[in-house]
């Protein structure tokens, strides 16, 4: 079982950086809820999974080029939604954005708890306690 390997901590840290960047994008949507013509933005997680799968599929680190060294947040795609249906053209629905922001924050908190638990278990295994 590879549950406590250094790579699991690295993956969780990458996921938390993604959640942090996505939270900033979602907060921007909430801040611009009354801006005429503003189009909703979001970061996609699918790109993060594809990037991780590509890294894991490599048989030699040199086959991956510099992609493995990039900041994982930079590998995500910023999606811009369609123009809004409101008279002012704004595409932000406050209720939907608040829910997305809350779910993203909850996922970040859960990932932080898991990472803290892995680190505590690793420390206990090293110290023998």
BABA-958001 format. One record per residue: residue number from 1; chain; x, z, y of N, C-alpha, C in turn. Coordinates in Angstrom, 2 decimals. Layout:
BABA-958001
+-----+-----+---------+---------+---------+---------+---------+---------+---------+---------+---------+
: seq : mol :     n.X :     n.Z :     n.Y :    ca.X :    ca.Z :    ca.Y :     c.X :     c.Z :     c.Y :
+-----+-----+---------+---------+---------+---------+---------+---------+---------+---------+---------+
: NUM :   A :       X :       Z :       Y :       X :       Z :       Y :       X :       Z :       Y :
...
+-----+-----+---------+---------+---------+---------+---------+---------+---------+---------+---------+
end
This chain:
BABA-958001
+-----+-----+---------+---------+---------+---------+---------+---------+---------+---------+---------+
: seq : mol :     n.X :     n.Z :     n.Y :    ca.X :    ca.Z :    ca.Y :     c.X :     c.Z :     c.Y :
+-----+-----+---------+---------+---------+---------+---------+---------+---------+---------+---------+
:   1 :   A :    0.84 :    0.00 :   -1.19 :    0.00 :    0.00 :    0.00 :    0.88 :    0.00 :    1.24 :
:   2 :   A :    0.57 :   -0.85 :    2.19 :    1.40 :   -1.03 :    3.37 :    0.75 :   -0.38 :    4.59 :
:   3 :   A :   -0.06 :    0.65 :    4.40 :   -0.84 :    1.22 :    5.48 :   -0.04 :    1.91 :    6.57 :
:   4 :   A :    1.13 :    2.45 :    6.24 :    1.89 :    3.20 :    7.22 :    3.21 :    2.53 :    7.59 :
:   5 :   A :    3.30 :    1.24 :    7.43 :    4.53 :    0.54 :    7.75 :    4.68 :    0.39 :    9.26 :
:   6 :   A :    5.89 :    0.13 :    9.73 :    6.09 :   -0.11 :   11.16 :    5.26 :   -1.28 :   11.68 :
:   7 :   A :    5.00 :   -2.26 :   10.80 :    4.21 :   -3.41 :   11.25 :    2.77 :   -3.02 :   11.57 :
:   8 :   A :    2.22 :   -2.01 :   10.87 :    0.85 :   -1.59 :   11.18 :    0.79 :   -0.95 :   12.56 :
:   9 :   A :    1.81 :   -0.20 :   12.92 :    1.86 :    0.38 :   14.26 :    2.00 :   -0.71 :   15.31 :
:  10 :   A :    2.79 :   -1.71 :   15.01 :    2.99 :   -2.83 :   15.93 :    1.70 :   -3.62 :   16.13 :
:  11 :   A :    0.97 :   -3.84 :   15.05 :   -0.30 :   -4.57 :   15.14 :   -1.31 :   -3.77 :   15.97 :
:  12 :   A :   -1.37 :   -2.47 :   15.74 :   -2.27 :   -1.63 :   16.53 :   -1.88 :   -1.63 :   18.00 :
:  13 :   A :   -0.60 :   -1.56 :   18.28 :   -0.14 :   -1.59 :   19.67 :   -0.51 :   -2.93 :   20.33 :
:  14 :   A :   -0.35 :   -4.03 :   19.59 :   -0.75 :   -5.34 :   20.11 :   -2.26 :   -5.38 :   20.37 :
:  15 :   A :   -3.04 :   -4.83 :   19.45 :   -4.49 :   -4.81 :   19.61 :   -4.88 :   -3.98 :   20.83 :
:  16 :   A :   -4.18 :   -2.89 :   21.06 :   -4.48 :   -2.05 :   22.23 :   -4.12 :   -2.77 :   23.53 :
:  17 :   A :   -3.01 :   -3.52 :   23.52 :   -2.66 :   -4.31 :   24.72 :   -3.73 :   -5.37 :   24.99 :
:  18 :   A :   -4.25 :   -5.98 :   23.92 :   -5.33 :   -6.95 :   24.08 :   -6.56 :   -6.27 :   24.68 :
:  19 :   A :   -6.93 :   -5.11 :   24.14 :   -8.11 :   -4.38 :   24.65 :   -7.92 :   -3.99 :   26.11 :
:  20 :   A :   -6.70 :   -3.62 :   26.48 :   -6.43 :   -3.26 :   27.87 :   -6.60 :   -4.47 :   28.79 :
:  21 :   A :   -6.06 :   -5.61 :   28.37 :   -6.19 :   -6.83 :   29.17 :   -7.65 :   -7.28 :   29.24 :
:  22 :   A :   -8.37 :   -7.18 :   28.13 :   -9.78 :   -7.58 :   28.12 :  -10.59 :   -6.65 :   29.01 :
:  23 :   A :  -10.27 :   -5.36 :   29.00 :  -10.96 :   -4.41 :   29.87 :  -10.80 :   -4.78 :   31.34 :
:  24 :   A :   -9.61 :   -5.24 :   31.72 :   -9.38 :   -5.66 :   33.11 :  -10.22 :   -6.89 :   33.45 :
:  25 :   A :  -10.33 :   -7.82 :   32.51 :  -11.14 :   -9.02 :   32.75 :  -12.62 :   -8.65 :   32.88 :
:  26 :   A :  -13.10 :   -7.78 :   31.98 :  -14.50 :   -7.36 :   32.03 :  -14.79 :   -6.56 :   33.30 :
:  27 :   A :  -13.84 :   -5.73 :   33.73 :  -14.02 :   -4.99 :   34.98 :  -14.12 :   -5.95 :   36.16 :
:  28 :   A :  -13.35 :   -7.03 :   36.11 :  -13.45 :   -8.05 :   37.15 :  -14.82 :   -8.70 :   37.18 :
:  29 :   A :  -15.40 :   -8.90 :   36.01 :  -16.77 :   -9.44 :   35.96 :  -17.75 :   -8.49 :   36.63 :
:  30 :   A :  -17.62 :   -7.20 :   36.31 :  -18.52 :   -6.22 :   36.91 :  -18.33 :   -6.15 :   38.43 :
:  31 :   A :  -17.08 :   -6.24 :   38.87 :  -16.80 :   -6.18 :   40.30 :  -17.33 :   -7.38 :   41.06 :
:  32 :   A :  -17.47 :   -8.50 :   40.36 :  -17.93 :   -9.73 :   41.02 :  -19.38 :  -10.07 :   40.67 :
:  33 :   A :  -20.14 :   -9.08 :   40.26 :  -21.52 :   -9.32 :   39.84 :  -22.39 :   -9.86 :   40.98 :
:  34 :   A :  -22.00 :   -9.63 :   42.23 :  -22.78 :  -10.12 :   43.37 :  -22.07 :  -11.25 :   44.13 :
:  35 :   A :  -20.99 :  -11.78 :   43.57 :  -20.25 :  -12.85 :   44.23 :  -20.93 :  -14.19 :   43.92 :
:  36 :   A :  -21.39 :  -14.90 :   44.93 :  -22.04 :  -16.20 :   44.69 :  -21.11 :  -17.17 :   43.98 :
:  37 :   A :  -21.62 :  -17.81 :   42.95 :  -20.88 :  -18.83 :   42.22 :  -19.86 :  -18.29 :   41.22 :
:  38 :   A :  -19.74 :  -16.97 :   41.09 :  -18.77 :  -16.40 :   40.16 :  -19.19 :  -16.69 :   38.73 :
:  39 :   A :  -18.23 :  -17.11 :   37.91 :  -18.50 :  -17.39 :   36.50 :  -17.84 :  -16.32 :   35.64 :
:  40 :   A :  -18.58 :  -15.82 :   34.68 :  -18.12 :  -14.76 :   33.78 :  -16.85 :  -15.19 :   33.06 :
:  41 :   A :  -15.94 :  -14.24 :   32.87 :  -14.69 :  -14.49 :   32.16 :  -14.56 :  -13.51 :   30.99 :
:  42 :   A :  -13.82 :  -13.93 :   29.98 :  -13.56 :  -13.06 :   28.84 :  -12.31 :  -13.54 :   28.13 :
:  43 :   A :  -11.64 :  -12.64 :   27.42 :  -10.51 :  -13.00 :   26.58 :  -11.02 :  -13.14 :   25.15 :
:  44 :   A :  -10.52 :  -14.12 :   24.43 :  -10.96 :  -14.31 :   23.06 :  -10.03 :  -13.59 :   22.10 :
:  45 :   A :  -10.61 :  -12.99 :   21.10 :   -9.86 :  -12.29 :   20.08 :   -9.51 :  -13.22 :   18.93 :
:  46 :   A :  -10.25 :  -14.30 :   18.79 :   -9.99 :  -15.26 :   17.72 :   -8.57 :  -15.79 :   17.83 :
:  47 :   A :   -8.12 :  -16.07 :   19.06 :   -6.77 :  -16.56 :   19.26 :   -5.75 :  -15.52 :   18.81 :
:  48 :   A :   -6.07 :  -14.25 :   19.00 :   -5.16 :  -13.19 :   18.58 :   -5.04 :  -13.17 :   17.06 :
:  49 :   A :   -6.14 :  -13.36 :   16.36 :   -6.11 :  -13.38 :   14.90 :   -5.33 :  -14.59 :   14.39 :
:  50 :   A :   -5.54 :  -15.74 :   15.02 :   -4.82 :  -16.94 :   14.60 :   -3.33 :  -16.77 :   14.83 :
:  51 :   A :   -2.95 :  -16.18 :   15.96 :   -1.54 :  -15.97 :   16.26 :   -0.92 :  -15.01 :   15.25 :
:  52 :   A :   -1.64 :  -13.95 :   14.91 :   -1.14 :  -12.98 :   13.93 :   -1.00 :  -13.63 :   12.56 :
:  53 :   A :   -1.98 :  -14.46 :   12.17 :   -1.92 :  -15.14 :   10.88 :   -0.73 :  -16.08 :   10.83 :
:  54 :   A :   -0.45 :  -16.76 :   11.93 :    0.70 :  -17.66 :   11.99 :    1.99 :  -16.88 :   11.82 :
:  55 :   A :    2.10 :  -15.74 :   12.48 :    3.30 :  -14.92 :   12.37 :    3.48 :  -14.42 :   10.94 :
:  56 :   A :    2.40 :  -14.01 :   10.30 :    2.50 :  -13.47 :    8.96 :    2.80 :  -14.55 :    7.93 :
:  57 :   A :    2.39 :  -15.80 :    8.21 :    2.58 :  -16.88 :    7.26 :    4.01 :  -17.41 :    7.26 :
:  58 :   A :    4.80 :  -17.11 :    8.27 :    6.16 :  -17.63 :    8.35 :    7.05 :  -17.02 :    7.28 :
:  59 :   A :    7.87 :  -17.87 :    6.63 :    8.76 :  -17.37 :    5.60 :   10.13 :  -17.01 :    6.15 :
:  60 :   A :   10.39 :  -17.42 :    7.39 :   11.67 :  -17.16 :    8.02 :   11.41 :  -16.94 :    9.51 :
:  61 :   A :   11.94 :  -15.87 :   10.11 :   11.68 :  -15.61 :   11.54 :   12.07 :  -16.77 :   12.45 :
:  62 :   A :   13.06 :  -17.57 :   12.07 :   13.45 :  -18.69 :   12.93 :   12.42 :  -19.81 :   12.91 :
:  63 :   A :   11.55 :  -19.84 :   11.94 :   10.50 :  -20.86 :   11.88 :    9.45 :  -20.67 :   12.96 :
:  64 :   A :    9.34 :  -19.46 :   13.47 :    8.30 :  -19.17 :   14.44 :    8.73 :  -19.39 :   15.88 :
:  65 :   A :    9.97 :  -19.71 :   16.12 :   10.43 :  -19.93 :   17.48 :   10.37 :  -18.65 :   18.28 :
:  66 :   A :    9.94 :  -18.74 :   19.53 :    9.88 :  -17.57 :   20.40 :    8.50 :  -16.95 :   20.43 :
:  67 :   A :    7.54 :  -17.50 :   19.72 :    6.16 :  -16.98 :   19.77 :    6.10 :  -15.53 :   19.34 :
:  68 :   A :    6.94 :  -15.12 :   18.40 :    6.90 :  -13.74 :   17.92 :    7.39 :  -12.76 :   18.99 :
:  69 :   A :    8.18 :  -13.25 :   19.95 :    8.71 :  -12.38 :   20.99 :    7.83 :  -12.31 :   22.22 :
:  70 :   A :    6.80 :  -13.14 :   22.30 :    5.93 :  -13.15 :   23.48 :    5.07 :  -11.91 :   23.53 :
:  71 :   A :    4.61 :  -11.59 :   24.73 :    3.62 :  -10.53 :   24.91 :    2.33 :  -11.02 :   24.26 :
:  72 :   A :    1.73 :  -10.26 :   23.34 :    0.53 :  -10.73 :   22.65 :   -0.63 :  -11.05 :   23.59 :
:  73 :   A :   -0.70 :  -10.39 :   24.72 :   -1.79 :  -10.64 :   25.65 :   -1.69 :  -12.05 :   26.22 :
:  74 :   A :   -0.47 :  -12.57 :   26.38 :   -0.28 :  -13.90 :   26.93 :   -0.76 :  -14.98 :   25.97 :
:  75 :   A :   -0.93 :  -14.65 :   24.71 :   -1.36 :  -15.65 :   23.72 :   -2.87 :  -15.79 :   23.67 :
:  76 :   A :   -3.60 :  -14.98 :   24.38 :   -5.05 :  -15.03 :   24.35 :   -5.56 :  -16.05 :   25.36 :
:  77 :   A :   -6.70 :  -16.60 :   25.04 :   -7.30 :  -17.61 :   25.90 :   -8.33 :  -16.96 :   26.80 :
:  78 :   A :   -8.23 :  -17.25 :   28.08 :   -9.22 :  -16.77 :   29.04 :  -10.35 :  -17.78 :   29.07 :
:  79 :   A :  -11.52 :  -17.36 :   28.67 :  -12.68 :  -18.24 :   28.67 :  -13.51 :  -17.99 :   29.92 :
:  80 :   A :  -13.95 :  -19.06 :   30.54 :  -14.81 :  -18.98 :   31.72 :  -16.18 :  -19.47 :   31.30 :
:  81 :   A :  -17.19 :  -18.65 :   31.55 :  -18.55 :  -18.97 :   31.15 :  -19.18 :  -20.05 :   32.03 :
:  82 :   A :  -20.37 :  -20.46 :   31.64 :  -21.08 :  -21.49 :   32.41 :  -21.58 :  -20.92 :   33.74 :
:  83 :   A :  -21.91 :  -21.80 :   34.67 :  -22.50 :  -21.32 :   35.93 :  -23.78 :  -20.54 :   35.63 :
:  84 :   A :  -24.03 :  -19.56 :   36.46 :  -25.20 :  -18.70 :   36.24 :  -26.51 :  -19.39 :   36.57 :
:  85 :   A :  -27.57 :  -18.80 :   36.07 :  -28.92 :  -19.32 :   36.30 :  -29.56 :  -18.74 :   37.55 :
:  86 :   A :  -28.89 :  -17.77 :   38.17 :  -29.45 :  -17.18 :   39.38 :  -29.36 :  -18.16 :   40.54 :
:  87 :   A :  -30.08 :  -17.86 :   41.58 :  -30.10 :  -18.73 :   42.76 :  -28.70 :  -18.87 :   43.36 :
:  88 :   A :  -27.92 :  -17.79 :   43.35 :  -26.58 :  -17.84 :   43.94 :  -25.53 :  -18.40 :   42.98 :
:  89 :   A :  -25.92 :  -18.77 :   41.75 :  -25.00 :  -19.36 :   40.78 :  -24.11 :  -18.37 :   40.06 :
:  90 :   A :  -24.31 :  -17.08 :   40.26 :  -23.50 :  -16.07 :   39.60 :  -23.88 :  -16.00 :   38.12 :
:  91 :   A :  -22.86 :  -15.96 :   37.24 :  -23.10 :  -15.96 :   35.81 :  -22.93 :  -14.61 :   35.13 :
:  92 :   A :  -22.95 :  -13.53 :   35.89 :  -22.74 :  -12.20 :   35.32 :  -24.07 :  -11.48 :   35.14 :
:  93 :   A :  -24.30 :  -10.99 :   33.92 :  -25.45 :  -10.15 :   33.63 :  -24.91 :   -8.73 :   33.53 :
:  94 :   A :  -25.28 :   -7.86 :   34.46 :  -24.72 :   -6.51 :   34.52 :  -24.90 :   -5.73 :   33.22 :
:  95 :   A :  -26.06 :   -5.83 :   32.61 :  -26.31 :   -5.09 :   31.37 :  -25.37 :   -5.55 :   30.25 :
:  96 :   A :  -25.25 :   -6.86 :   30.09 :  -24.38 :   -7.39 :   29.05 :  -22.91 :   -7.05 :   29.31 :
:  97 :   A :  -22.50 :   -7.11 :   30.55 :  -21.11 :   -6.78 :   30.89 :  -20.82 :   -5.31 :   30.66 :
:  98 :   A :  -21.76 :   -4.44 :   31.02 :  -21.56 :   -3.01 :   30.80 :  -21.44 :   -2.70 :   29.31 :
:  99 :   A :  -22.24 :   -3.35 :   28.49 :  -22.18 :   -3.15 :   27.05 :  -20.84 :   -3.65 :   26.51 :
: 100 :   A :  -20.42 :   -4.85 :   26.93 :  -19.14 :   -5.41 :   26.48 :  -17.98 :   -4.51 :   26.90 :
: 101 :   A :  -18.03 :   -4.01 :   28.13 :  -16.97 :   -3.12 :   28.63 :  -16.92 :   -1.83 :   27.81 :
: 102 :   A :  -18.09 :   -1.26 :   27.54 :  -18.17 :   -0.02 :   26.76 :  -17.66 :   -0.22 :   25.33 :
: 103 :   A :  -18.06 :   -1.31 :   24.70 :  -17.60 :   -1.58 :   23.33 :  -16.09 :   -1.79 :   23.29 :
: 104 :   A :  -15.57 :   -2.50 :   24.27 :  -14.13 :   -2.73 :   24.34 :  -13.38 :   -1.42 :   24.52 :
: 105 :   A :  -13.88 :   -0.55 :   25.40 :  -13.25 :    0.75 :   25.62 :  -13.32 :    1.61 :   24.36 :
: 106 :   A :  -14.43 :    1.54 :   23.65 :  -14.56 :    2.29 :   22.40 :  -13.58 :    1.79 :   21.35 :
: 107 :   A :  -13.40 :    0.48 :   21.25 :  -12.44 :   -0.09 :   20.30 :  -11.02 :    0.35 :   20.65 :
: 108 :   A :  -10.70 :    0.36 :   21.95 :   -9.38 :    0.81 :   22.39 :   -9.16 :    2.27 :   21.98 :
: 109 :   A :  -10.15 :    3.11 :   22.20 :  -10.05 :    4.53 :   21.85 :   -9.86 :    4.70 :   20.35 :
: 110 :   A :  -10.62 :    3.96 :   19.55 :  -10.48 :    4.05 :   18.09 :   -9.09 :    3.61 :   17.64 :
: 111 :   A :   -8.59 :    2.53 :   18.23 :   -7.26 :    2.06 :   17.87 :   -6.19 :    3.08 :   18.26 :
: 112 :   A :   -6.37 :    3.72 :   19.41 :   -5.42 :    4.75 :   19.85 :   -5.44 :    5.94 :   18.89 :
: 113 :   A :   -6.62 :    6.32 :   18.42 :   -6.72 :    7.44 :   17.46 :   -6.04 :    7.09 :   16.15 :
: 114 :   A :   -6.24 :    5.87 :   15.67 :   -5.61 :    5.45 :   14.42 :   -4.09 :    5.44 :   14.58 :
: 115 :   A :   -3.61 :    4.90 :   15.70 :   -2.17 :    4.86 :   15.95 :   -1.59 :    6.27 :   16.02 :
: 116 :   A :   -2.29 :    7.18 :   16.68 :   -1.83 :    8.57 :   16.77 :   -1.79 :    9.21 :   15.38 :
: 117 :   A :   -2.78 :    8.90 :   14.56 :   -2.82 :    9.47 :   13.20 :   -1.68 :    8.92 :   12.34 :
: 118 :   A :   -1.42 :    7.62 :   12.47 :   -0.29 :    7.03 :   11.72 :    1.02 :    7.68 :   12.14 :
: 119 :   A :    1.19 :    7.87 :   13.44 :    2.43 :    8.50 :   13.92 :    2.53 :    9.94 :   13.45 :
: 120 :   A :    1.41 :   10.67 :   13.43 :    1.42 :   12.06 :   12.95 :    1.76 :   12.10 :   11.45 :
: 121 :   A :    1.19 :   11.20 :   10.67 :    1.48 :   11.16 :    9.24 :    2.93 :   10.78 :    8.98 :
: 122 :   A :    3.45 :    9.85 :    9.75 :    4.85 :    9.44 :    9.61 :    5.77 :   10.61 :    9.94 :
: 123 :   A :    5.45 :   11.31 :   11.02 :    6.25 :   12.47 :   11.42 :    6.21 :   13.55 :   10.32 :
: 124 :   A :    5.03 :   13.77 :    9.76 :    4.89 :   14.76 :    8.69 :    5.68 :   14.33 :    7.46 :
: 125 :   A :    5.67 :   13.05 :    7.15 :    6.40 :   12.56 :    5.97 :    7.91 :   12.71 :    6.18 :
: 126 :   A :    8.37 :   12.46 :    7.41 :    9.80 :   12.58 :    7.68 :   10.25 :   14.03 :    7.67 :
: 127 :   A :    9.43 :   14.91 :    8.27 :    9.81 :   16.33 :    8.34 :    9.52 :   17.07 :    7.04 :
: 128 :   A :    8.71 :   16.50 :    6.17 :    8.40 :   17.14 :    4.90 :    7.33 :   18.20 :    5.00 :
: 129 :   A :    6.56 :   18.21 :    6.07 :    5.51 :   19.21 :    6.24 :    4.16 :   18.63 :    5.98 :
+-----+-----+---------+---------+---------+---------+---------+---------+---------+---------+---------+
end
